[in-house]
Amino acid sequence: MEDEVPLVGDAVRGCVDFKGRGVLHSKSGCWKSASFIIGTVDALSILSISILLLKLPTAGVEMAERFAYYGISSNMVTYHRFIGLDLHSGESKFRMKSDQRNPFVRIIRVFVKAVKNRHASVLEGVAIKEEGAQFRFLDQASLESNGEEVCSMNDVEDAKAILKLLPIYLACLPFGIVYQQSATLFTKQGVTIDRHVTSNFQIPAAALQVFTAGSIILFVPLYEGVLIPLARAISHKPTGISLLQRIGTGLVLGVVCMVVAGFTERRRLETALEHRLVDFPEETVPMSTWWLVPQYLVIGVADVLSFVGLQEFFYDQVPGELKSMGLALSFAVVGIGGFLSSFLVSVVDKSTGGDGRDSWLSDNLNRGHLDYFYWLLAVLNAVSVALYIYFAKSFVYSKRITV
C-alpha cells in the first residue's frame, strides 16, 4: 500500500504543540485528542457524582447533579453518534468545495426572488430535479426580472431541500415539550415523595435524572448490538431501520412516557388523599421514589432514538454548505420545546385556575392535577406522531441513501 500523501495546506496556521513544533492536520488530533476529551469530561462527571455522595450543601449538590447528568448522558449520545457517523462515512478525511458565498444569504435570496417573480411564467425546457418538483413556485427565482441577477438552479434546489424538511421538523417540536418535563415537573413530583434509599440517605429530587442517563448508557449498546442486527435480518436493509423510522419510534415513546407519568401521578394523588395530606404540601407522601423510575427510563430511550436520529437526518438531508444548519435545527427542537413548554404551562395554569380554584399545576401538587397535564401532552404528541407519519410517508430524500 502506498504511503498517504499529505493534504494540501496540511499545516495549521498559528498553532503549535506542547513542544513548540508546528502542527499538521494529518498528524494531530484523531483518537489521542478524543481520548483526552472523553477522559477529561467524563472524569469531571464521575468526580461530580462522588461529590454528590458526600452530601454537600444544596448548591453543591445541584452543581454535582447537573455535571453528572449532562456530562455522562450527553457524552454517551455524542460518542455514539460520532462513532456511528465515522463508521458509516468510509472516509477519514475530506474536503468540501465551496463557492465562497454565504449559504444563508443564497437560500434567503431564493425565497425573496420567488416572491418578486411570483406572477412571471416559468420558461419551458428548464431542467427540474424530480425531488424538487413539489415546490415549483421557487423556480420563479431563476427567472430574470428587471435586469436583476437570477438565482442559479443549484440555489433553488438547495432552498427546496430546506423547505421540505419543515413539516418533519414541526411535527417533532411537541416531543421537545415532553423532553422538558424530565427536568421540571418530574423533579417537582420527586420533591413530594419518599426518596430514601436507606434510613440515612435520601436521593435529591433533581438527581433522579440519573436514571435517564442510565437508560441511555444501557440502551445504546443494546440498540447497536441487538436491535439493529435483528432489524437487518427482518428488513434486509444495511441500516436495519431508516432514520425516519428511528425518529418516529422515539416520538411514540414520548407519548408512552407521558401516559406512564400520568398514571404515576394519579397513584401519588390517591396516596396523598388516603393519608389525608391534600392540604399539607410540605409533608412527604408515603410513596416510593421507584414509582418515578419508569418515566425517566422511557424518556432516556426516546432521547437516543429521536434526538440522535434527528441529528443524523438533518445533517444528511441539508445541502452541503448548510450542514451546520442541519445540526442547529436538530438541537433547536430542545430549545423551542422549552419555550413551548413554558407557554403551555402558562396557558394551562391560567385556564384551569382562578375563581378560588386550584389549577392543574397548582403549587400544592396534592390539590392540582398534574396527571391531566401529562395526558394532555400525550394527546398533543399523539397528534404530532400522526402528522409525522403522514409527512414521513411522502418524504423524498434529497440524495440516494441506503435506508
C-alpha positions in Angstrom: 0.0 0.0 0.0 1.3 3.4 -0.9 2.1 6.0 1.8 -0.6 8.5 2.4 0.0 11.8 0.5 -0.1 14.8 2.8 -3.1 17.0 2.3 -2.6 20.4 0.6 -2.1 23.1 3.2 -1.6 20.5 5.9 0.0 23.0 8.4 -2.3 24.6 10.9 -1.5 28.2 10.9 -0.7 29.8 14.2 -0.8 26.5 16.1 2.0 24.6 17.8 2.1 21.6 20.1 3.2 21.5 23.7 6.8 21.3 22.5 6.5 24.3 20.3 6.5 22.4 17.0 4.3 23.2 14.1 1.0 21.3 13.9 -0.1 19.2 10.9 -3.7 18.2 10.2 -2.6 14.7 9.3 -0.6 14.1 12.4 -2.7 15.8 15.1 -6.0 15.2 16.8 -7.6 11.9 16.0 -8.1 9.4 18.8 -5.3 10.8 21.0 -7.3 14.0 21.3 -10.6 12.2 21.5 -9.4 10.0 24.4 -8.2 13.2 26.2 -11.5 15.0 25.8 -13.6 11.9 26.6 -11.5 11.1 29.7 -11.3 14.6 31.0 -15.0 15.4 30.6 -16.2 12.1 32.0 -13.7 12.3 34.8 -15.4 15.5 35.8 -18.7 13.8 35.6 -17.6 10.9 37.9 -16.0 13.4 40.3 -19.3 15.2 40.4 -21.1 12.1 41.4 -18.5 11.5 44.1 -19.1 15.0 45.4 -22.8 14.3 45.4 -22.4 11.3 47.5 -20.5 13.3 50.1 -23.7 15.3 50.8 -22.6 18.8 50.1 -24.9 21.7 50.7 -27.8 22.3 48.4 -25.9 24.5 45.9 -23.0 22.0 45.6 -25.4 19.1 45.3 -27.3 20.9 42.5 -24.0 21.5 40.6 -22.9 17.9 41.1 -26.3 16.7 39.8 -26.1 18.8 36.6 -22.5 17.8 35.9 -23.3 14.2 36.4 -26.4 14.1 34.3 -25.4 16.3 31.4 -21.8 15.1 31.4 -22.4 11.4 31.1 -25.7 11.3 29.3 -24.8 13.9 26.7 -21.3 12.4 26.2 -22.7 8.9 25.6 -25.1 10.1 23.0 -22.4 12.3 21.4 -19.9 9.5 21.3 -22.5 7.1 19.9 -23.4 9.5 17.2 -19.7 10.3 16.4 -18.6 6.7 16.2 -21.7 5.8 14.1 -21.1 8.6 11.6 -17.5 7.7 11.4 -18.1 4.0 10.7 -20.7 4.8 8.0 -18.7 7.6 6.3 -16.0 5.3 4.9 -13.6 8.2 4.8 -11.2 9.5 7.5 -10.5 12.9 5.7 -12.5 15.0 3.3 -12.5 18.4 1.7 -15.7 20.3 0.7 -15.6 22.6 -2.2 -17.3 25.9 -1.6 -18.3 28.7 -4.0 -17.3 31.2 -1.3 -20.9 32.6 -1.0 -22.8 32.8 2.2 -25.2 29.8 2.1 -27.8 31.5 4.3 -27.9 34.6 2.0 -28.2 32.3 -1.0 -31.2 30.5 0.5 -33.0 33.6 1.6 -32.4 35.3 -1.7 -34.2 32.4 -3.5 -37.3 33.0 -1.4 -37.2 36.8 -2.0 -36.7 36.4 -5.7 -39.5 33.8 -5.9 -41.9 36.2 -4.2 -40.9 39.1 -6.6 -41.3 36.9 -9.7 -44.5 35.2 -8.5 -46.5 36.5 -11.5 -43.9 35.6 -14.1 -44.2 32.4 -16.2 -41.6 29.7 -15.9 -39.6 29.1 -19.0 -40.2 25.8 -20.7 -37.3 23.4 -21.0 -35.7 24.3 -17.7 -34.3 21.1 -16.1 -36.1 20.4 -12.8 -35.0 17.6 -10.4 -37.7 15.1 -9.7 -37.5 15.5 -5.9 -37.8 19.3 -6.2 -40.9 19.3 -8.4 -43.1 19.7 -5.3 -42.0 23.3 -4.7 -42.3 24.6 -8.3 -43.1 28.1 -7.1 -39.4 28.5 -6.1 -38.4 28.1 -9.7 -39.6 31.6 -10.2 -36.4 32.7 -8.5 -34.4 31.5 -11.6 -36.2 34.0 -13.9 -34.7 37.3 -14.9 -36.6 40.3 -13.7 -35.8 44.0 -14.2 -32.2 43.1 -15.1 -31.5 41.7 -11.6 -29.2 38.7 -11.2 -31.1 35.5 -11.2 -30.6 32.6 -8.8 -28.9 29.5 -10.1 -30.8 26.2 -10.2 -28.5 24.8 -7.6 -29.5 27.6 -5.2 -33.2 26.9 -6.0 -32.7 23.2 -5.3 -31.0 23.9 -2.0 -33.9 26.1 -0.9 -36.3 23.3 -1.8 -34.3 20.8 0.2 -34.6 23.1 3.3 -38.3 23.8 2.8 -39.3 20.1 2.5 -37.7 19.4 5.9 -40.0 21.9 7.6 -43.1 19.6 8.0 -40.9 16.9 9.6 -39.3 19.5 11.9 -42.6 21.0 13.0 -44.0 17.5 13.7 -41.1 16.9 16.1 -41.5 20.1 18.2 -44.1 18.6 20.6 -41.6 16.0 21.6 -39.4 18.8 22.7 -42.1 19.8 25.2 -42.2 16.3 26.6 -38.4 16.2 26.9 -38.5 19.4 29.1 -40.7 17.7 31.7 -37.9 15.4 32.8 -36.0 18.3 34.3 -39.0 20.3 35.5 -42.3 18.6 36.5 -40.7 15.2 37.0 -38.4 16.8 39.6 -41.4 18.6 41.2 -43.1 15.2 41.6 -40.0 13.8 43.1 -39.8 16.5 45.8 -43.2 15.4 47.3 -42.5 11.6 47.7 -40.3 9.5 49.8 -36.8 9.4 48.2 -35.0 7.5 50.9 -32.7 4.7 49.6 -31.5 3.8 53.1 -32.5 5.2 56.5 -29.7 7.7 56.4 -29.5 8.6 52.7 -32.1 10.4 50.6 -31.8 11.0 46.8 -32.1 14.6 45.9 -35.1 15.2 43.6 -33.0 16.6 40.8 -30.6 13.6 41.0 -33.4 11.3 39.8 -32.4 12.4 36.3 -29.5 10.0 36.6 -32.0 7.2 35.7 -32.4 8.9 32.3 -28.6 8.9 31.9 -28.5 5.2 33.0 -31.2 4.2 30.4 -29.1 6.0 27.7 -25.9 4.1 28.7 -27.7 0.8 28.8 -29.8 1.3 25.6 -27.1 2.4 23.2 -25.2 -0.9 23.2 -28.5 -2.8 23.2 -29.7 -0.8 20.2 -26.4 -1.3 18.3 -25.7 -4.9 19.3 -29.2 -6.5 19.3 -31.9 -4.4 17.9 -30.1 -3.2 14.7 -28.9 -6.7 13.7 -32.4 -8.1 14.3 -33.9 -5.3 12.2 -31.4 -6.0 9.4 -32.4 -9.7 9.4 -36.1 -8.7 9.1 -35.9 -5.8 6.7 -32.8 -6.9 4.7 -31.5 -3.3 4.9 -27.9 -2.5 5.9 -29.1 0.1 8.5 -31.9 -2.1 9.8 -34.4 0.8 10.1 -34.4 4.2 8.4 -33.7 7.4 10.1 -37.3 8.4 9.9 -38.5 5.2 11.4 -36.0 5.7 14.3 -37.2 9.2 14.9 -40.8 8.1 14.8 -40.2 5.3 17.3 -38.7 7.9 19.7 -41.8 10.1 19.2 -44.1 7.2 20.0 -42.1 6.6 23.2 -42.6 10.2 24.1 -46.4 9.5 24.1 -45.8 6.4 26.2 -43.7 8.4 28.7 -46.5 10.9 29.3 -49.1 8.2 29.7 -46.9 6.4 32.3 -46.2 9.7 34.1 -49.9 10.5 34.2 -50.8 7.2 35.9 -47.9 7.5 38.3 -49.2 11.0 39.3 -52.7 9.6 39.7 -51.3 7.0 42.1 -49.4 9.7 44.0 -52.6 11.8 44.3 -54.6 8.8 45.6 -51.9 8.1 48.2 -51.9 11.7 49.4 -55.7 11.6 49.7 -55.6 8.3 51.5 -53.2 9.6 54.1 -55.1 13.0 54.4 -52.1 15.0 53.1 -54.0 17.0 50.5 -53.7 20.2 52.5 -50.2 19.6 53.7 -47.9 20.1 50.7 -44.8 20.2 52.8 -45.4 16.7 54.1 -43.8 13.7 52.3 -46.3 11.5 50.5 -45.5 7.9 51.6 -44.9 6.6 48.1 -41.6 5.1 47.0 -39.4 7.1 44.6 -39.1 3.9 42.4 -42.6 4.7 41.0 -41.0 7.6 39.1 -38.2 5.5 37.6 -40.2 4.1 34.6 -40.9 7.6 33.2 -37.2 8.5 33.5 -36.1 5.3 31.7 -38.6 5.8 28.8 -37.6 9.4 28.2 -34.0 8.3 28.1 -34.6 5.7 25.4 -36.8 8.2 23.5 -33.9 10.6 23.6 -31.5 8.2 22.0 -33.9 7.3 19.2 -35.3 10.7 18.4 -32.7 13.3 19.0 -29.7 11.3 17.7 -31.9 10.3 14.7 -32.8 14.0 14.1 -29.2 15.0 14.1 -28.2 12.4 11.6 -31.3 13.0 9.4 -31.0 16.8 9.2 -27.2 16.6 8.7 -27.7 14.2 5.9 -30.6 16.0 4.1 -29.5 19.7 4.2 -27.3 21.0 1.3 -23.6 20.5 1.6 -22.7 24.0 2.8 -25.6 24.1 5.4 -24.5 21.0 7.4 -24.1 23.2 10.5 -27.6 24.5 10.0 -28.9 20.9 9.9 -27.3 20.2 13.3 -28.6 23.5 14.6 -32.2 22.5 13.6 -32.0 19.3 15.5 -30.7 21.0 18.7 -33.2 23.7 18.3 -36.0 21.2 18.9 -35.0 21.2 22.6 -34.7 24.9 22.8 -38.0 25.6 21.0 -39.6 22.8 23.1 -38.6 24.7 26.2 -40.3 27.9 25.1 -43.4 26.0 24.0 -43.4 24.1 27.4 -43.3 27.4 29.3 -46.1 28.9 27.1 -48.3 25.8 27.5 -47.7 25.7 31.3 -48.8 29.4 31.5 -51.9 28.8 29.4 -53.0 25.7 31.3 -52.3 27.3 34.7 -54.5 30.4 33.8 -57.3 28.5 32.1 -57.7 25.8 34.8 -57.3 28.1 37.8 -58.9 31.3 39.1 -62.1 32.0 40.9 -60.8 30.2 44.0 -60.0 27.0 42.1 -56.7 25.2 42.1 -55.2 24.9 38.7 -53.8 21.6 37.3 -50.4 23.0 38.0 -51.1 24.3 41.5 -48.1 25.0 43.8 -49.7 22.4 46.0 -49.5 19.4 43.8 -51.8 17.4 46.1 -54.6 19.8 45.0 -53.6 20.0 41.4 -54.0 17.6 38.5 -50.6 17.1 37.1 -51.9 13.8 35.7 -54.3 15.7 33.4 -51.5 17.9 32.2 -49.4 14.8 31.3 -52.3 13.2 29.5 -52.8 16.5 27.6 -49.2 16.3 26.5 -49.8 12.6 25.5 -52.7 13.7 23.3 -50.8 16.5 21.7 -47.9 14.2 20.9 -50.2 11.5 19.6 -51.5 14.1 17.1 -47.9 15.1 16.2 -47.0 11.4 15.7 -49.9 11.0 13.3 -48.8 14.1 11.3 -45.2 12.9 11.4 -46.2 9.5 9.9 -48.2 11.3 7.2 -45.3 13.6 6.2 -42.7 10.8 6.5 -44.6 8.6 4.1 -44.5 11.3 1.4 -40.9 12.4 2.2 -38.5 12.1 -0.8 -34.8 12.0 0.1 -32.6 14.6 -1.4 -30.0 12.1 -2.4 -29.7 8.3 -2.7 -29.0 6.8 0.7 -29.4 3.3 1.9 -32.3 3.3 4.3 
